[in-house]
């Protein structure tokens, strides 16, 4: 784990903390509850346009309670990925595998 960016969604001491793990190019969701349990992890890959150095970013929660979006900046571009599924605040019996995120890359303007 090489955390290079820590993001939060929700009020203080509630909700979820998201960490960008640069070494594995993934976002990990942790509970803000006392347990600090890992809730989900999302590997971010794009074969057509590999992810560069992430300079900064944030989590945009879905207004309908659906899957959150990770928005990040690289040198010369801003990208986003829907993280695949909603993340519940309390962990179940075990963390289930999560589907691959959908990455949106802006098209170059002429």
N, C-alpha and C positions, 0 to 999 in steps of 0.2 A: 504494500500500500504506500503510494506516494501522494499524499493529499496536497494539492496545490491551490484549492479553492473550496471554501466552506460557505454554504448558502443556507438560508432558512426560509421556511414558509409557515406562517401561522404566528400566533401571539407568543410572547415570552413564556417559556416553560410548557408550552403545549405545541402540538403539531409535529413537524418533521424537520430534521436537519439533513441537508444533502451535501455530499462531499464529492468533488471531482478528483478521481484517482488517476493522475497523469500516466503512471507506469502501465496501467492496464486499460487506459482510455475508457473508463466507466464512471457512472454516477452511482453512488451508494446512498441509500436512504436509511437514516437511523431515527428511532423514536426519541423525542425530547423527554419522554417519561424517565423516571429514575432508573429503569432497566437499561436504557440506552441500546435496546435491541436493534439489530440489523433487520430492516423491513423488506428491502428489495435491493437489487443491483441491476444496472442497465449498461451493457457494453455498447459503446458508440462506435460504429464502423461505417465507412463509406468507401467502397472500392474505387469509385470514379474520382473522388476528390478526398484523399486522406486528410484526417484531422491534423492540423498544425499545432503549434504551441498555443494553448488556451491562455489568453491574457486576462480574461475576466468573464463573468457570467452571472446569471441569476435563474431562479426557478419561477415559472409563471404557473400558478395553480389554475386548474380548469374551473370555470365559473359554475359548471354543472356537476362538479364533484368527480369528473372523469380524470383521465391520465394527465399529469402535469407536463409542462414543456420546459426543457433546458435550453436556454438561449445563451450563446457564448460568442466571444470575439476572438478572432485570430488576426494576424497581421493582414490588413487589407480587406477583411470581410467579417460579416456577422452571420452566424448560422444558428439553426435551431433543430431540436429533435423532440418529438412527442415520446415520452418515456414508456409507452406501451400499455400501461394499465394503471388504474387508480391504486394508490398506496394507502392502506389502512393504517391508522395510528397505533393500533395495538397488534402485536404479532400473533399469528395463529400457532399451531403446533410446530410448524417448521416453515422456513422461507421457501416458497415455491419458485421454480424457474420462471423468469419473466420473458415475454416475447421481445424480439428485436425492436428497437425504436425505429421510427420513421424519420429520416433526416431530410430537411428541406435546405437546398442550396440555392441562393439567388442566382438568376441567370445574368450574365454580363450584359450591360446596356451598350448599345452601339454608339 
